[in-house]
Amino acid sequence: MASVAEVKAAIDAAVQHVRESQQAVLAANEKLGEAQQSLAAAGEGSGHEAMGTAQAALGQAALELDECLAATEAAIAQAEAYVATL
């Protein structure tokens, strides 16, 4: 059976991995924003349905990345709350 210190250390390591993952998600979200701007500039005035669909898909992807960040923040909060009880 693991000691309290070992459990805390394992949770701290897991939280660190989540924080590193969050940084990657933030970077991906930034790149998505750049892609949206490039696509908007490329398709400006075209009015083509495919361009609108592509923009909507990128917007949905950005929304899902934001949801991912919120979910990981909730996971960190719960893990830290558990550690506080040890």
BELBELPE-V700303 format. One record per helix or strand of 2 or more residues. SS is the DSSP state (~ for helix, > for strand). FROM is the first residue (numbers start at 1). LEN is the number of residues. If there is no record, write none. Layout:
BEGIN
ss: (SS:SS)
from: (FROM:FROM)
len: (LEN:LEN)
END
This chain:
BEGIN
ss: (~:~)
from: (4:49)
len: (39:37)
END
